[in-house]
Amino acid sequence: MSDIQKYKMLIDGEWVPASDGGTFTSINPTTGDIWSEVPEATAEDVDRAVQAANRAFLGGPWAEMTPSARGKCLRNLADLLADQSEALGRTESIDTGKMLKETRWQAKYIAEFFQFYAGCADKISGETLPIDKPDLFVFTKREPLGVVAAVVPWNSQLFLVAVKIGPALAAGNTVVLKASEYASAAILEFGSLIEKAGFPPGVVNIVTGHGDPCGKSLTSHPLVARISFTGGPDAARHVLDNSKNNFAEVSLELGGKSPFIVFDDADIESAVNGSIAGIFGAAGQSCVAGSRLYLHEDIADAFLEKMIAITRSVKIGDPLAEETQMGPLCTAGQLENIEREVAYAISEGGKVLAGGKRPEGLAGQFYEPTIIECPRQDLRIVDTELFGPVLCVQRFKSEQEVIALANDTEHGLAAGIFTTNSARSLRVANAVRAGIVWVNTYRAVSPIAEFGGIKGSGYGRESGFQAMYDYTRPKTIWMNTSDEPMANPFVMR
């Protein structure tokens, strides 16, 4: 127990324990051992964090900063993040089981997101209105909303922090960030960069804990003006219910069951690599995982032969080792759920082509990269997000058929299309109901491009320039330019 890393929360510029001393532990999914201890925030702790954020928003240095000065803080944070990417990536890998080669790259790349929003901070503007009344000058300005509650899951946590707090801070808001109870360490270590970057106390606060009381207290707090939530649909329903207490604006990113469509004219090697990256990258623990593979019947056998060969050769093991290609699942609950769903899929007629079980000789929360051919669209596994390395495969005959199959889902976050026919790619991209569509590529992101979903995958958009406007509200100002007094209101002309 002496080797356990102990963390504190960031509230009003200070590192503090939970007010009642409560803690919970985090498991290293590679070994199954407890490796860290994290504060279990009480409702009182959450209130302290929100009050601190509200004070920082209403007065003090942050409220008086120019947009350019806010941008400088974000630029400093980006530089610090790039310098600490190796250490932050290592912590995230230990805590979540994600590959170090991915986490350290992601930690370094998200510095670009903070650089982007640093440059955007002084680009928020209003407009003058050609009003239909004489002697009146009317213009709008955009003002920050206030305290933002940013709730992030454990997967891609630093990336999600960047796309939430980057635009929020650039627009002049303050933030209370809730880390996932499954893996809080990387976000808490990220918090140590906040003060170094020049942000005044209270501008960014980090709390840790479970949905109740931590998440519930935060998303229902009367001083919270906006909630940005990424997670599962069940938790999102609680968030929406909580927001009725404060009428906060809400955006939701809820994951998906994304279709990956390969036509008969596709570059097979490129499409196989894209599908491997789309479903087995991050061990399938990605909101945009391309977990429904639709293959044109003319190329399905050749495609699967190549993909199965690669899948069976994937090296599973310690995510800190450079030679490892896929690490463990983050939680024991995920592993158990995947085993249940795969077994049920087999009972419904699904055929395991590769994987389908825990690998031998590994003690942690590992599951083999798995391919299941599904004879029908109505198998439960086809539209159930597993958040793991499990791919459902179906065959199709025509463009119209595959569009119907792709859209036959409760979700709508992402989609992939592989074809060399540019006209077809545009037709299908327009027809597929998803917030993000990749053509002849997959899982590409940029601070410049918005992302988000429709239907059961949520609403609202993150990243991109427009995201900053989503963290502001317009104010309309009317100015009378006439020297004449206002007319008698009881005399109509």
C-alpha positions as CSV (number, residue, x, y, z in Angstrom):
1,M,0.0,0.0,0.0
2,S,3.0,2.3,0.5
3,D,3.6,2.4,-3.3
4,I,0.1,3.7,-4.0
5,Q,0.1,7.2,-5.6
6,K,-2.2,9.5,-3.7
7,Y,-3.9,12.5,-5.4
8,K,-5.8,15.6,-4.3
9,M,-8.4,17.8,-6.1
10,L,-7.8,21.3,-7.5
11,I,-10.2,23.8,-6.0
12,D,-9.7,27.6,-6.0
13,G,-6.0,27.2,-6.8
14,E,-5.3,24.8,-4.0
15,W,-4.8,21.0,-3.9
16,V,-7.2,19.6,-1.3
17,P,-8.6,16.3,-0.1
18,A,-12.3,15.5,0.1
19,S,-13.8,17.5,3.0
20,D,-14.8,14.3,4.8
21,G,-11.5,12.5,4.0
22,G,-13.2,10.0,1.6
23,T,-11.2,8.3,-1.1
24,F,-11.5,5.6,-3.7
25,T,-8.9,3.6,-5.5
26,S,-8.0,3.0,-9.2
27,I,-7.0,-0.3,-10.7
28,N,-4.1,-0.7,-13.1
29,P,-6.0,-2.8,-15.7
30,T,-2.7,-4.4,-17.0
31,T,-1.9,-6.0,-13.7
32,G,-5.2,-5.8,-11.8
33,D,-3.5,-4.1,-8.9
34,I,-4.5,-1.0,-7.0
35,W,-2.1,1.8,-8.0
36,S,-3.7,5.1,-7.0
37,E,-6.0,6.7,-4.4
38,V,-8.2,9.6,-5.4
39,P,-10.5,11.9,-3.3
40,E,-14.2,11.1,-3.3
41,A,-15.7,14.6,-3.6
42,T,-18.7,15.4,-1.4
43,A,-21.6,17.7,-2.4
44,E,-19.8,20.4,-0.2
45,D,-16.6,20.0,-2.2
46,V,-18.4,20.4,-5.5
47,D,-20.2,23.5,-4.1
48,R,-16.8,25.0,-3.1
49,A,-15.4,24.4,-6.6
50,V,-18.4,25.9,-8.3
51,Q,-18.4,28.9,-5.9
52,A,-14.7,29.4,-6.6
53,A,-15.3,29.3,-10.4
54,N,-18.2,31.8,-10.0
55,R,-16.1,34.2,-8.0
56,A,-13.3,34.0,-10.6
57,F,-15.9,34.6,-13.4
58,L,-17.5,37.7,-11.7
59,G,-14.4,39.4,-10.4
60,G,-10.7,39.3,-10.0
61,P,-7.9,39.0,-12.6
62,W,-9.7,36.6,-14.9
63,A,-12.8,38.8,-15.3
64,E,-10.6,41.8,-16.1
65,M,-8.3,40.0,-18.6
66,T,-8.5,41.0,-22.2
67,P,-9.2,38.2,-24.7
68,S,-5.6,38.4,-25.9
69,A,-4.4,37.9,-22.3
70,R,-6.6,34.8,-22.0
71,G,-5.1,33.6,-25.2
72,K,-1.6,33.9,-23.8
73,C,-2.6,31.7,-20.8
74,L,-3.9,29.1,-23.2
75,R,-0.7,29.3,-25.3
76,N,1.4,28.8,-22.2
77,L,-0.7,25.8,-21.3
78,A,-0.1,24.3,-24.7
79,D,3.6,24.7,-24.4
80,L,3.6,23.1,-20.9
81,L,1.4,20.3,-22.2
82,A,3.8,19.5,-25.0
83,D,6.7,19.4,-22.6
84,Q,4.9,17.0,-20.3
85,S,3.3,14.8,-22.9
86,E,5.5,11.8,-22.1
87,A,4.8,11.9,-18.3
88,L,1.1,12.5,-18.8
89,G,0.8,9.8,-21.4
90,R,2.5,7.3,-19.1
91,T,0.1,8.1,-16.3
92,E,-2.9,7.7,-18.6
93,S,-1.6,4.4,-19.8
94,I,-1.1,3.0,-16.3
95,D,-4.5,4.2,-15.3
96,T,-6.5,3.2,-18.4
97,G,-4.5,0.5,-20.2
98,K,-4.3,2.6,-23.4
99,M,-1.1,2.2,-25.4
100,L,1.7,4.6,-24.3
101,K,2.6,5.2,-27.9
102,E,-1.0,6.6,-28.4
103,T,-1.4,8.4,-25.1
104,R,1.8,10.3,-25.3
105,W,1.2,11.2,-28.9
106,Q,-2.3,12.4,-28.0
107,A,-1.1,14.4,-25.0
108,K,1.4,16.2,-27.3
109,Y,-1.1,16.7,-30.2
110,I,-3.8,18.2,-28.0
111,A,-1.3,21.1,-27.3
112,E,-2.4,22.1,-30.9
113,F,-6.0,22.4,-29.7
114,F,-5.0,24.8,-26.9
115,Q,-2.8,26.7,-29.4
116,F,-5.8,26.9,-31.8
117,Y,-8.1,28.3,-29.1
118,A,-5.4,30.7,-27.9
119,G,-5.4,32.2,-31.3
120,C,-9.2,32.3,-31.4
121,A,-9.7,34.0,-28.0
122,D,-9.6,37.6,-29.5
123,K,-11.6,36.6,-32.6
124,I,-15.0,36.4,-31.0
125,S,-17.1,39.3,-32.3
126,G,-20.6,40.6,-32.6
127,E,-22.2,42.6,-35.5
128,T,-23.9,45.9,-36.2
129,L,-27.5,45.6,-37.4
130,P,-29.1,47.6,-40.2
131,I,-32.1,48.4,-38.0
132,D,-35.4,49.5,-39.5
133,K,-35.8,52.5,-37.2
134,P,-34.2,56.0,-37.6
135,D,-31.7,57.4,-35.1
136,L,-30.9,54.1,-33.5
137,F,-27.6,52.3,-33.6
138,V,-27.9,48.6,-32.7
139,F,-25.2,46.1,-32.3
140,T,-24.5,42.8,-30.6
141,K,-21.6,41.5,-28.6
142,R,-21.0,38.0,-27.3
143,E,-20.5,37.4,-23.7
144,P,-19.3,34.3,-21.8
145,L,-21.9,32.2,-20.1
146,G,-20.3,31.8,-16.7
147,V,-19.4,28.5,-14.9
148,V,-19.1,25.5,-17.2
149,A,-19.4,22.0,-15.9
150,A,-17.2,19.7,-18.1
151,V,-17.7,16.0,-17.5
152,V,-15.3,13.7,-19.2
153,P,-15.0,9.9,-19.4
154,W,-11.8,8.0,-18.9
155,N,-11.0,7.3,-22.6
156,S,-9.3,10.0,-24.5
157,Q,-9.6,12.1,-21.4
158,L,-7.0,14.7,-22.1
159,F,-8.3,15.2,-25.7
160,L,-11.8,15.7,-24.3
161,V,-10.5,18.1,-21.7
162,A,-8.9,20.2,-24.5
163,V,-12.0,20.3,-26.7
164,K,-14.2,21.3,-23.7
165,I,-12.1,23.8,-21.7
166,G,-10.2,25.2,-24.6
167,P,-13.1,27.0,-26.2
168,A,-14.7,27.7,-22.8
169,L,-11.7,29.5,-21.4
170,A,-11.0,31.3,-24.7
171,A,-14.5,32.7,-24.5
172,G,-13.9,33.9,-20.9
173,N,-15.8,31.3,-18.9
174,T,-14.6,29.4,-15.9
175,V,-14.6,25.7,-15.5
176,V,-15.3,22.9,-13.0
177,L,-14.0,19.7,-14.6
178,K,-15.1,16.3,-13.3
179,A,-12.7,13.5,-14.0
180,S,-14.0,9.9,-14.5
181,E,-14.1,7.8,-11.4
182,Y,-12.5,5.0,-13.4
183,A,-9.3,6.9,-14.2
184,S,-8.7,10.4,-12.7
185,A,-4.9,10.5,-12.4
186,A,-3.9,12.0,-15.8
187,I,-6.4,14.9,-15.5
188,L,-5.2,15.7,-11.9
189,E,-1.7,15.8,-13.2
190,F,-2.8,18.0,-16.0
191,G,-4.2,20.3,-13.4
192,S,-0.7,21.0,-12.1
193,L,0.0,22.9,-15.3
194,I,-2.9,25.3,-14.8
195,E,-1.3,27.6,-12.3
196,K,2.1,27.4,-14.2
197,A,0.3,28.7,-17.3
198,G,-0.9,31.8,-15.6
199,F,-4.5,31.1,-14.9
200,P,-5.7,32.8,-11.7
201,P,-7.1,30.6,-8.9
202,G,-10.7,29.4,-9.4
203,V,-10.6,29.6,-13.2
204,V,-10.1,25.9,-13.6
205,N,-11.2,23.5,-10.8
206,I,-11.0,19.7,-10.9
207,V,-13.1,17.4,-8.8
208,T,-13.1,13.6,-8.6
209,G,-15.8,11.2,-7.6
210,H,-18.8,9.1,-8.7
211,G,-22.0,10.1,-10.3
212,D,-23.7,10.6,-7.0
213,P,-22.9,12.8,-5.2
214,C,-20.1,14.4,-7.3
215,G,-21.6,14.4,-10.8
216,K,-25.2,15.0,-9.6
217,S,-24.1,18.0,-7.4
218,L,-22.1,19.5,-10.2
219,T,-24.7,19.2,-13.1
220,S,-27.6,20.4,-10.9
221,H,-25.7,23.3,-9.2
222,P,-27.7,26.6,-9.6
223,L,-24.5,28.5,-10.6
224,V,-23.6,26.2,-13.5
225,A,-24.5,27.9,-16.8
226,R,-23.5,25.2,-19.2
227,I,-22.9,21.4,-19.1
228,S,-20.6,19.7,-21.6
229,F,-20.9,16.0,-21.1
230,T,-19.3,13.0,-22.8
231,G,-20.3,9.5,-21.6
232,G,-23.0,6.9,-21.8
233,P,-26.8,7.5,-22.5
234,D,-27.9,6.4,-19.1
235,A,-25.7,8.9,-17.3
236,A,-26.8,11.5,-19.9
237,R,-30.4,11.1,-18.9
238,H,-29.4,11.9,-15.3
239,V,-27.5,15.0,-16.5
240,L,-30.6,16.2,-18.4
241,D,-32.8,15.6,-15.4
242,N,-30.3,17.5,-13.2
243,S,-30.2,20.4,-15.5
244,K,-33.8,21.2,-14.9
245,N,-32.6,22.7,-11.6
246,N,-30.4,25.3,-13.2
247,F,-31.7,25.5,-16.8
248,A,-28.1,25.1,-17.9
249,E,-27.3,24.8,-21.6
250,V,-26.3,21.2,-22.3
251,S,-24.3,19.4,-25.0
252,L,-24.0,15.6,-25.1
253,E,-21.6,13.3,-26.8
254,L,-22.7,9.8,-26.2
255,G,-20.7,7.4,-28.4
256,G,-22.0,5.2,-31.1
257,K,-22.0,2.1,-33.2
258,S,-20.4,3.4,-36.3
259,P,-20.8,1.8,-39.7
260,F,-17.6,1.2,-41.8
261,I,-18.7,0.6,-45.4
262,V,-16.4,-1.0,-48.0
263,F,-17.5,-1.1,-51.7
264,D,-16.3,-3.5,-54.3
265,D,-14.0,-0.9,-56.0
266,A,-12.2,0.1,-52.7
267,D,-8.5,-0.2,-52.2
268,I,-8.7,-3.4,-50.1
269,E,-5.3,-2.9,-48.3
270,S,-6.2,0.7,-47.3
271,A,-9.7,-0.4,-46.2
272,V,-8.4,-3.3,-44.1
273,N,-5.9,-1.0,-42.4
274,G,-8.6,1.6,-41.9
275,S,-11.0,-1.0,-40.3
276,I,-8.2,-2.4,-38.1
277,A,-7.5,1.1,-36.9
278,G,-11.1,1.9,-36.5
279,I,-12.0,-1.0,-34.3
280,F,-8.8,-2.3,-32.6
281,G,-7.1,1.1,-32.1
282,A,-7.4,1.9,-28.3
283,A,-8.7,-1.7,-27.9
284,G,-12.0,-0.5,-29.4
285,Q,-12.5,1.9,-26.5
286,S,-13.4,4.8,-28.7
287,C,-16.6,6.7,-29.2
288,V,-16.1,6.6,-32.9
289,A,-15.0,3.0,-33.2
290,G,-16.0,1.5,-36.6
291,S,-17.6,-1.5,-35.0
292,R,-20.1,-2.3,-37.8
293,L,-18.3,-3.5,-40.9
294,Y,-20.4,-3.7,-44.1
295,L,-18.6,-5.5,-47.0
296,H,-19.8,-5.7,-50.6
297,E,-20.4,-9.4,-51.2
298,D,-18.0,-9.4,-54.2
299,I,-14.9,-8.5,-52.1
300,A,-16.0,-9.8,-48.7
301,D,-14.1,-13.1,-48.7
302,A,-10.8,-11.5,-49.8
303,F,-11.2,-8.6,-47.4
304,L,-11.9,-10.9,-44.4
305,E,-9.0,-13.2,-45.3
306,K,-6.6,-10.3,-45.0
307,M,-8.2,-8.8,-41.9
308,I,-8.4,-12.1,-40.0
309,A,-4.7,-12.7,-40.7
310,I,-3.8,-9.3,-39.2
311,T,-6.2,-9.7,-36.3
312,R,-4.7,-13.0,-35.3
313,S,-1.2,-11.5,-35.3
314,V,-2.0,-8.5,-33.0
315,K,0.5,-8.5,-30.1
316,I,-1.5,-8.0,-26.9
317,G,0.2,-7.0,-23.6
318,D,1.7,-4.3,-21.5
319,P,0.6,-0.9,-22.9
320,L,3.9,0.6,-21.8
321,A,6.0,-1.7,-24.0
322,E,6.8,-0.3,-27.5
323,E,6.2,-3.7,-29.2
324,T,2.7,-4.1,-27.8
325,Q,-0.1,-3.3,-30.3
326,M,-3.2,-3.6,-28.1
327,G,-3.5,-3.2,-24.3
328,P,-6.2,-4.2,-21.8
329,L,-9.7,-3.0,-21.3
330,C,-10.0,-0.2,-18.7
331,T,-12.6,-1.8,-16.4
332,A,-13.6,-5.3,-15.3
333,G,-17.2,-4.4,-16.1
334,Q,-16.4,-3.9,-19.8
335,L,-14.7,-7.2,-20.0
336,E,-17.6,-9.1,-18.4
337,N,-20.2,-7.3,-20.6
338,I,-18.3,-8.1,-23.8
339,E,-18.1,-11.8,-22.8
340,R,-21.9,-11.8,-22.2
341,E,-22.7,-10.1,-25.5
342,V,-20.4,-12.2,-27.6
343,A,-21.9,-15.4,-26.1
344,Y,-25.4,-14.0,-26.8
345,A,-24.4,-13.1,-30.4
346,I,-23.3,-16.7,-30.9
347,S,-26.6,-18.0,-29.6
348,E,-28.4,-15.8,-32.1
349,G,-26.4,-17.2,-35.0
350,G,-23.2,-15.1,-35.0
351,K,-20.0,-16.8,-36.1
352,V,-16.7,-15.9,-34.5
353,L,-14.0,-15.5,-37.2
354,A,-11.2,-14.4,-34.9
355,G,-10.7,-13.9,-31.2
356,G,-13.8,-14.2,-29.0
357,K,-12.1,-14.9,-25.7
358,R,-9.6,-13.7,-23.1
359,P,-6.0,-14.3,-24.2
360,E,-4.0,-17.0,-22.3
361,G,-1.1,-16.1,-20.0
362,L,-2.2,-12.5,-19.2
363,A,-3.6,-11.6,-15.8
364,G,-5.1,-8.3,-16.5
365,Q,-8.4,-7.2,-18.2
366,F,-7.5,-8.3,-21.7
367,Y,-9.7,-9.5,-24.5
368,E,-8.6,-10.7,-27.9
369,P,-9.4,-8.6,-31.0
370,T,-12.6,-10.2,-32.2
371,I,-14.4,-10.5,-35.5
372,I,-18.0,-11.8,-35.6
373,E,-19.9,-12.4,-38.8
374,C,-23.6,-11.6,-38.2
375,P,-26.1,-13.2,-40.6
376,R,-28.8,-10.6,-39.7
377,Q,-29.1,-6.9,-38.9
378,D,-31.4,-7.7,-35.9
379,L,-28.7,-9.5,-33.8
380,R,-28.5,-7.5,-30.6
381,I,-24.7,-7.0,-30.8
382,V,-25.1,-5.2,-34.1
383,D,-26.5,-2.1,-32.4
384,T,-25.1,-2.4,-28.9
385,E,-22.0,-0.3,-28.1
386,L,-19.5,-2.7,-26.4
387,F,-16.6,-0.3,-26.0
388,G,-14.2,-3.0,-26.8
389,P,-12.3,-4.8,-29.6
390,V,-15.3,-6.5,-31.2
391,L,-16.2,-6.1,-34.8
392,C,-19.6,-7.1,-36.3
393,V,-19.4,-8.0,-40.0
394,Q,-22.2,-8.1,-42.6
395,R,-22.4,-8.4,-46.4
396,F,-24.4,-6.2,-48.8
397,K,-25.3,-6.2,-52.5
398,S,-26.2,-2.6,-53.4
399,E,-25.6,1.0,-52.4
400,Q,-29.2,1.5,-51.4
401,E,-29.1,-1.6,-49.2
402,V,-26.0,-0.6,-47.3
403,I,-27.3,2.9,-46.7
404,A,-30.4,1.4,-45.1
405,L,-28.3,-0.9,-43.0
406,A,-26.0,1.9,-41.9
407,N,-28.9,4.1,-40.9
408,D,-30.7,1.3,-39.1
409,T,-29.3,2.2,-35.7
410,E,-30.1,4.2,-32.6
411,H,-26.7,5.9,-32.9
412,G,-25.3,8.6,-35.2
413,L,-21.8,9.7,-34.3
414,A,-19.5,8.6,-37.1
415,A,-19.2,6.6,-40.3
416,G,-16.5,5.4,-42.7
417,I,-16.8,4.9,-46.5
418,F,-14.2,3.2,-48.7
419,T,-14.6,3.6,-52.4
420,T,-12.6,5.0,-55.4
421,N,-15.8,6.3,-56.9
422,S,-16.0,10.0,-55.9
423,A,-19.6,10.4,-56.9
424,R,-20.6,7.4,-54.9
425,S,-18.6,8.6,-51.9
426,L,-20.4,11.9,-51.9
427,R,-23.9,10.3,-52.3
428,V,-23.3,7.9,-49.5
429,A,-21.7,10.5,-47.2
430,N,-24.8,12.7,-47.7
431,A,-27.2,9.8,-47.1
432,V,-25.6,8.3,-44.0
433,R,-27.1,9.8,-40.8
434,A,-24.0,10.6,-38.8
435,G,-22.3,13.7,-37.4
436,I,-18.9,12.7,-38.8
437,V,-18.2,10.9,-42.1
438,W,-14.7,9.8,-43.1
439,V,-14.0,8.8,-46.8
440,N,-11.0,6.6,-47.4
441,T,-9.7,7.3,-44.0
442,Y,-10.8,6.9,-40.4
443,R,-10.4,8.5,-36.9
444,A,-8.8,11.7,-38.2
445,V,-9.3,14.7,-35.9
446,S,-8.3,18.3,-35.9
447,P,-8.8,21.4,-33.7
448,I,-10.2,23.1,-36.9
449,A,-13.0,20.5,-37.5
450,E,-16.2,20.1,-35.5
451,F,-17.3,16.7,-34.3
452,G,-20.4,15.4,-32.6
453,G,-23.4,13.2,-33.2
454,I,-27.1,12.9,-33.9
455,K,-29.9,10.6,-32.6
456,G,-28.7,8.5,-29.6
457,S,-25.2,9.8,-30.0
458,G,-26.2,13.2,-28.5
459,Y,-26.2,16.7,-29.8
460,G,-24.0,19.8,-29.8
461,R,-20.6,20.1,-31.4
462,E,-17.0,20.2,-30.0
463,S,-13.8,21.5,-31.6
464,G,-13.7,24.0,-34.4
465,F,-14.1,27.8,-34.3
466,Q,-17.8,27.6,-33.8
467,A,-17.4,25.8,-30.5
468,M,-16.3,29.1,-28.8
469,Y,-19.6,30.7,-29.8
470,D,-21.4,27.8,-28.1
471,Y,-19.8,29.0,-24.9
472,T,-21.1,32.5,-25.3
473,R,-24.5,34.3,-25.6
474,P,-25.3,37.4,-27.7
475,K,-26.3,40.6,-26.0
476,T,-28.1,43.2,-28.1
477,I,-27.4,46.9,-27.4
478,W,-29.7,49.7,-28.7
479,M,-28.3,53.3,-28.7
480,N,-30.4,56.3,-29.5
481,T,-28.2,58.7,-31.6
482,S,-30.7,61.6,-31.8
483,D,-30.4,64.7,-29.7
484,E,-34.1,65.0,-29.6
485,P,-36.0,63.8,-26.5
486,M,-38.0,60.6,-26.7
487,A,-41.6,61.2,-27.8
488,N,-44.5,61.2,-25.4
489,P,-45.4,57.5,-25.3
490,F,-49.1,58.3,-25.0
491,V,-49.2,60.2,-28.3
492,M,-49.1,57.9,-31.2
493,R,-47.9,59.2,-34.6
